[in-house]
Amino acid sequence: MSVLENFWYCAIASIQLGAAPVAVQIGDRRIAVYRSAAGRPGAVADHCCHRGYPLSHGKVVDDDIVCGFHGWRFNAAGQCVEIPSHPPAAKIPAACRTRAYPCAEQDGYVWIWIGRQEPGPPPQIPEFSGRRWLQGARVVACNFVKALEINVDIAHIPFVHPTHPVTRAAARSGFVAQEYEIRPADGGFVVFSPPAGSAQEPVPPGAVQEFKLPGVIAMRLFGFVVYFHVVPMGEKACRIEFLITNYMPGGDQVTWVGGGAAMMDEDAAVLEAIERGQAADWCGPISVEADVPTLALRKLLDAAFAGRAEEALPPRRVFTAMSARFDFTPAPTNAAAEKELAR
């Protein structure tokens, strides 16, 4: 599957990249990610130019990655710098190279730049240094657009996530008309409730969902923060890297939990059922006002693939959807948020 070019993509959690190379997939590209002896991340196409053996099956020596088939050694620029079977006096041909990708480490992740433009700085997670996090990743058997859509879908929560605060609020008080606002943001949009008084007013504290190209979702509720980085892996698979606030005092800043998060399991079951179940005689999709965020996301992605993302940023709009009777403001402290999430 093609990917949006000239963007940073989440390759792997820093905590998961040790001494051995790791294979990651971004779209239809297989990439070997590794950490040099000095601790710097590197990324090259996951095949040796000699016979195509995966470099992720090799090893790291100093700053280089070494193929496990014939010992060919490649530097961070992808150039072969040693061929053990080559006579010492013979020059290594310039064609003996593999593609290298710009690579950077920032806020708990190793990032890979896909594109031909010069990369800017890697993405930042503003809250990262000031919190503790649960971190994990899982592969979901669905198109990555569906995985993005479900995370800006405001209507599915009470039906898919039984322990979510919105679900508990719905059980206590039922559903009422709730106003939301969507407005453009840098490289994407934000959806929040309650709406601001005008486009000039800042986003108020409360429930906020943010989408940013190529596949970043940030959610903030009661001071609780979740990040999803959705990476395509072909037409019907994607990888979701997630960070979830951990309010427990003490301990490491980041705790790896693998794929084990209840909300991830619940969303994955729905997404994979949809991917399996869409038949030729399906009459959809049919949308209603509550689908404003998902429709905006799909329109923006379609435009981005056509090179017209700036033209498709959604205009400011206030819309109404039925939701739990839920007071989103003022945003409470972390302690209050933890108490509410534990109810």
Secondary structure per residue as TSV (DSSP state, phi and psi in degrees):
chain	resnum	aa	ss	phi	psi
A	1	M	-	360.0	137.4
A	2	S	-	-70.5	156.2
A	3	V	-	-125.5	159.6
A	4	L	-	-64.7	128.5
A	5	E	S	-92.4	161.9
A	6	N	S	65.5	44.9
A	7	F	E	-137.8	154.7
A	8	W	E	-82.8	137.4
A	9	Y	E	-119.7	142.4
A	10	C	E	-71.1	120.2
A	11	A	E	-95.0	-49.5
A	12	I	E	-165.7	150.0
A	13	A	E	-67.5	137.7
A	14	S	G	-54.0	-38.5
A	15	I	G	-66.3	-17.9
A	16	Q	G	-96.8	-4.6
A	17	L	-	-104.0	104.1
A	18	G	-	-104.9	-136.1
A	19	A	S	-79.3	-23.6
A	20	A	S	-95.3	146.0
A	21	P	-	-63.2	155.5
A	22	V	E	-131.5	137.3
A	23	A	E	-86.6	130.8
A	24	V	E	-128.0	157.7
A	25	Q	E	-124.4	131.2
A	26	I	E	-127.8	111.3
A	27	G	T	62.0	-126.5
A	28	D	T	-100.1	12.8
A	29	R	E	-97.6	126.8
A	30	R	E	-98.6	127.9
A	31	I	E	-129.2	135.2
A	32	A	E	-93.2	121.7
A	33	V	E	-108.4	137.0
A	34	Y	E	-147.3	166.6
A	35	R	E	-120.4	125.4
A	36	S	-	-68.7	169.0
A	37	A	T	-59.7	-27.2
A	38	A	T	-84.5	-2.6
A	39	G	S	95.8	0.8
A	40	R	-	-83.1	136.9
A	41	P	E	-78.9	148.5
A	42	G	E	-137.2	160.3
A	43	A	E	-148.5	127.1
A	44	V	E	-136.9	159.0
A	45	A	E	-55.6	138.4
A	46	D	S	-84.7	55.2
A	47	H	S	-157.3	138.3
A	48	C	-	-76.8	137.2
A	49	C	T	-68.6	-12.1
A	50	H	T	-74.7	-62.8
A	51	R	T	-132.2	10.3
A	52	G	-	81.7	10.8
A	53	Y	-	-66.3	139.2
A	54	P	-	-62.7	124.5
A	55	L	G	-67.6	-22.5
A	56	S	G	-66.6	-13.4
A	57	H	G	-91.1	2.2
A	58	G	S	-94.0	-145.0
A	59	K	E	-145.0	169.6
A	60	V	E	-107.7	131.0
A	61	V	E	-126.2	117.1
A	62	D	T	55.9	-117.6
A	63	D	T	-99.7	6.8
A	64	D	E	-114.4	159.9
A	65	I	E	-108.9	135.0
A	66	V	E	-116.8	127.8
A	67	C	-	-67.2	138.4
A	68	G	T	-84.2	0.1
A	69	F	T	-93.0	-55.2
A	70	H	T	-127.0	8.1
A	71	G	-	78.7	12.3
A	72	W	-	-61.8	138.8
A	73	R	E	-117.9	130.4
A	74	F	E	-121.2	139.1
A	75	N	-	-86.7	-177.3
A	76	A	T	-66.1	-20.6
A	77	A	T	-85.9	-1.0
A	78	G	S	88.1	0.4
A	79	Q	B	-82.8	135.1
A	80	C	E	-72.1	127.2
A	81	V	E	-114.8	-5.3
A	82	E	E	-157.8	133.6
A	83	I	-	-127.6	103.1
A	84	P	T	-55.7	-32.1
A	85	S	T	-85.0	-3.8
A	86	H	S	-84.9	136.0
A	87	P	-	-56.0	138.5
A	88	P	T	-55.2	-33.5
A	89	A	T	-84.2	-11.3
A	90	A	S	-80.8	140.1
A	91	K	-	-77.8	138.9
A	92	I	-	-77.8	123.8
A	93	P	-	-59.1	144.1
A	94	A	T	-62.4	-26.3
A	95	A	T	-70.5	-12.0
A	96	C	-	-79.4	82.8
A	97	R	B	-154.7	164.5
A	98	T	-	-128.6	159.9
A	99	R	-	-69.6	133.8
A	100	A	B	-106.8	147.9
A	101	Y	-	-117.8	138.7
A	102	P	-	-56.2	138.0
A	103	C	E	-141.0	141.8
A	104	A	E	-150.4	159.0
A	105	E	E	-121.0	128.2
A	106	Q	E	-156.5	130.4
A	107	D	T	50.4	51.3
A	108	G	T	84.0	5.0
A	109	Y	E	-136.3	153.9
A	110	V	E	-99.0	130.4
A	111	W	E	-114.2	144.7
A	112	I	E	-121.4	134.7
A	113	W	E	-92.5	123.8
A	114	I	E	-108.1	115.7
A	115	G	S	147.1	171.0
A	116	R	S	-103.2	-12.3
A	117	Q	S	-73.6	159.5
A	118	E	-	-68.8	126.6
A	119	P	-	-72.1	147.4
A	120	G	-	-87.2	-165.6
A	121	P	-	-67.2	151.7
A	122	P	-	-68.6	161.8
A	123	P	-	-59.4	148.6
A	124	Q	-	-114.5	147.3
A	125	I	-	-109.3	100.5
A	126	P	T	-55.3	-34.8
A	127	E	T	-84.9	-3.7
A	128	F	G	-58.4	-49.6
A	129	S	G	-70.7	-19.7
A	130	G	G	-98.1	6.7
A	131	R	S	-136.7	171.7
A	132	R	E	-107.3	150.4
A	133	W	E	-136.0	149.2
A	134	L	E	-99.5	130.2
A	135	Q	E	-127.5	141.8
A	136	G	E	-163.1	-176.7
A	137	A	E	-158.3	149.6
A	138	R	E	-153.1	153.1
A	139	V	E	-94.9	133.3
A	140	V	E	-118.6	134.8
A	141	A	S	-83.5	68.6
A	142	C	S	-154.5	161.3
A	143	N	-	-61.9	142.5
A	144	F	H	-65.3	-25.3
A	145	V	H	-63.6	-41.0
A	146	K	H	-61.5	-39.2
A	147	A	H	-67.0	-32.6
A	148	L	H	-71.9	-44.1
A	149	E	H	-59.6	-41.5
A	150	I	H	-64.9	-23.5
A	151	N	T	-87.4	-4.7
A	152	V	S	-116.0	9.8
A	153	D	-	-84.7	110.3
A	154	I	S	-82.2	-12.0
A	155	A	S	-95.8	-14.3
A	156	H	S	-85.8	-17.1
A	157	I	H	-56.0	-50.6
A	158	P	H	-65.3	-16.0
A	159	F	H	-101.8	-17.9
A	160	V	H	-113.1	-30.1
A	161	H	-	-118.5	90.7
A	162	P	T	-65.7	-23.1
A	163	T	T	-100.8	2.2
A	164	H	S	-67.2	145.0
A	165	P	H	-55.9	-36.9
A	166	V	H	-64.1	-38.7
A	167	T	H	-64.8	-42.6
A	168	R	H	-65.5	-38.1
A	169	A	H	-65.3	-38.6
A	170	A	H	-64.3	-38.2
A	171	A	H	-66.1	-32.5
A	172	R	H	-78.7	-38.7
A	173	S	H	-129.9	-0.1
A	174	G	-	76.2	-165.0
A	175	F	E	-109.9	140.8
A	176	V	E	-135.0	166.2
A	177	A	E	-69.9	126.0
A	178	Q	E	-122.6	131.2
A	179	E	E	-89.2	139.4
A	180	Y	E	-128.4	158.9
A	181	E	E	-126.0	139.2
A	182	I	E	-117.6	137.7
A	183	R	E	-148.6	153.1
A	184	P	E	-68.2	150.5
A	185	A	E	-140.2	175.2
A	186	D	T	-59.2	109.4
A	187	G	T	73.7	15.0
A	188	G	E	177.7	-137.7
A	189	F	E	-157.0	165.8
A	190	V	E	-124.2	147.4
A	191	V	E	-125.1	131.9
A	192	F	E	-153.0	163.7
A	193	S	E	-146.0	136.6
A	194	P	S	-76.6	163.4
A	195	P	-	-67.9	157.5
A	196	A	-	-79.2	165.6
A	197	G	S	-71.9	-24.7
A	198	S	S	-160.0	171.1
A	199	A	T	-67.0	-21.3
A	200	Q	T	-82.0	-19.2
A	201	E	S	-77.3	146.1
A	202	P	-	-68.8	163.2
A	203	V	-	-63.9	123.8
A	204	P	-	-75.2	158.5
A	205	P	S	-66.0	151.1
A	206	G	S	147.6	-131.8
A	207	A	E	-98.1	118.8
A	208	V	E	-133.4	131.2
A	209	Q	E	-119.4	135.2
A	210	E	E	-128.1	133.7
A	211	F	E	-117.6	137.0
A	212	K	E	-139.4	133.1
A	213	L	T	-59.9	146.2
A	214	P	T	-88.1	-18.6
A	215	G	T	-168.1	44.8
A	216	V	E	-108.1	127.1
A	217	I	E	-118.9	128.5
A	218	A	E	-121.1	134.6
A	219	M	E	-126.5	134.7
A	220	R	E	-131.5	122.6
A	221	L	E	-146.4	121.6
A	222	F	T	58.0	30.0
A	223	G	T	82.0	-6.4
A	224	F	E	-80.4	135.0
A	225	V	E	-126.5	133.3
A	226	V	E	-131.7	135.7
A	227	Y	E	-119.1	135.0
A	228	F	E	-121.4	129.4
A	229	H	E	-114.1	109.4
A	230	V	E	-98.8	121.2
A	231	V	E	-118.1	122.2
A	232	P	E	-66.7	146.8
A	233	M	-	-137.8	59.7
A	234	G	S	96.2	-175.6
A	235	E	T	-71.7	-31.2
A	236	K	T	-129.9	37.6
A	237	A	-	-156.6	149.5
A	238	C	E	-151.2	161.1
A	239	R	E	-114.1	131.5
A	240	I	E	-113.7	112.6
A	241	E	E	-93.5	129.8
A	242	F	E	-131.2	149.0
A	243	L	E	-128.0	128.7
A	244	I	E	-128.3	134.3
A	245	T	E	-56.6	134.8
A	246	N	E	-117.3	111.0
A	247	Y	-	-84.7	-6.2
A	248	M	-	-62.8	133.9
A	249	P	S	-70.8	152.2
A	250	G	S	74.3	177.0
A	251	G	S	87.2	-178.7
A	252	D	-	-70.0	155.9
A	253	Q	S	-65.6	-36.3
A	254	V	E	-125.8	129.5
A	255	T	E	-117.1	124.4
A	256	W	E	-82.1	127.2
A	257	V	E	-117.9	9.7
A	258	G	E	65.6	-134.3
A	259	G	T	-97.6	5.8
A	260	G	-	-87.3	84.7
A	261	A	-	-138.2	130.0
A	262	A	H	-56.9	-43.7
A	263	M	H	-64.6	-33.5
A	264	M	H	-65.4	-43.5
A	265	D	H	-60.9	-43.0
A	266	E	H	-65.6	-45.4
A	267	D	H	-65.1	-42.2
A	268	A	H	-61.6	-39.4
A	269	A	H	-61.6	-41.1
A	270	V	H	-67.8	-48.1
A	271	L	H	-62.3	-42.4
A	272	E	H	-71.3	-32.5
A	273	A	H	-66.2	-40.1
A	274	I	H	-64.0	-45.0
A	275	E	H	-61.8	-38.5
A	276	R	H	-74.7	-32.3
A	277	G	H	-96.4	-8.8
A	278	Q	-	-71.4	111.6
A	279	A	-	-102.2	169.2
A	280	A	T	-63.2	-28.3
A	281	D	T	-94.5	12.3
A	282	W	-	-63.7	136.5
A	283	C	-	-92.6	-3.4
A	284	G	-	-90.9	-173.3
A	285	P	-	-84.0	143.9
A	286	I	-	-117.2	131.9
A	287	S	-	-122.1	154.6
A	288	V	-	-128.3	-177.4
A	289	E	G	-61.9	-32.6
A	290	A	G	-64.4	-15.4
A	291	D	G	-89.3	10.7
A	292	V	H	-51.8	-47.5
A	293	P	H	-64.5	-41.9
A	294	T	H	-68.6	-36.4
A	295	L	H	-66.7	-39.1
A	296	A	H	-63.8	-39.6
A	297	L	H	-64.7	-46.5
A	298	R	H	-64.7	-40.8
A	299	K	H	-62.6	-41.3
A	300	L	H	-66.1	-42.4
A	301	L	H	-64.1	-44.4
A	302	D	H	-58.4	-43.5
A	303	A	H	-66.7	-37.7
A	304	A	H	-63.4	-40.9
A	305	F	H	-65.7	-25.4
A	306	A	T	-90.8	3.1
A	307	G	T	78.1	21.7
A	308	R	-	-126.7	36.2
A	309	A	G	-58.2	-41.4
A	310	E	G	-61.0	-28.7
A	311	E	G	-75.8	-16.9
A	312	A	G	-109.0	6.8
A	313	L	S	-61.6	131.6
A	314	P	-	-68.2	139.4
A	315	P	-	-70.4	159.0
A	316	R	-	-59.4	134.9
A	317	R	E	-152.6	138.3
A	318	V	E	-102.8	129.3
A	319	F	E	-135.0	164.9
A	320	T	E	-119.6	137.0
A	321	A	E	-141.3	150.3
A	322	M	E	-74.6	132.3
A	323	S	E	-150.0	175.9
A	324	A	E	-64.8	150.2
A	325	R	-	-71.0	105.6
A	326	F	-	-143.6	119.4
A	327	D	-	-86.5	106.1
A	328	F	-	-83.5	-9.5
A	329	T	-	-133.4	155.1
A	330	P	S	-75.6	158.3
A	331	A	-	-64.0	123.9
A	332	P	-	-78.1	174.8
A	333	T	-	-71.2	169.1
A	334	N	H	-59.1	-38.2
A	335	A	H	-63.3	-42.3
A	336	A	H	-66.8	-37.6
A	337	A	H	-63.7	-42.5
A	338	E	H	-62.0	-41.6
A	339	K	H	-62.2	-44.5
A	340	E	H	-65.3	-41.7
A	341	L	H	-68.0	-23.3
A	342	A	H	-84.5	-10.9
A	343	R	-	-68.6	360.0
